Amino acid sequence: MPVSLEKGVGVGMGEIQTDIRWDPSVCVGCARCQVICAYHTLYQGGGSREGYVKVTRDYTDGSIRWRKEKCDLCPGEAVPLCVEVCPAGALQLIRKS
């Protein structure tokens, strides 16, 4: 079952509510979302060295945890970069009008 982690008003989308969802059943824990978020925030979002996405693995039980501390939904991009680079399709942008 997908886990909804963030809701907000998308940049340039008026009053359309957006939601990034993470599906732990398909996530492989590659952390590509974490890397692209850090790159985006460093070079496009004002110079922060850390992204807003964190991927961790609990090696005692093998579980993967994904969380966002805050998200600007990658202004200027068609979809948030974390959604675009996820090879397993574990992240999806949901738009609700």
Secondary structure, DSSP 8 states (H G I E B T S, - for coil): --EEEEEEE-TTSTT-EEEEEE-TTT-----HHHHHHHHHHHHTSSS-SS-SEEEEE-TTT--EEEEES-----TTSSS-HHHHH-TT--EEEEEE-
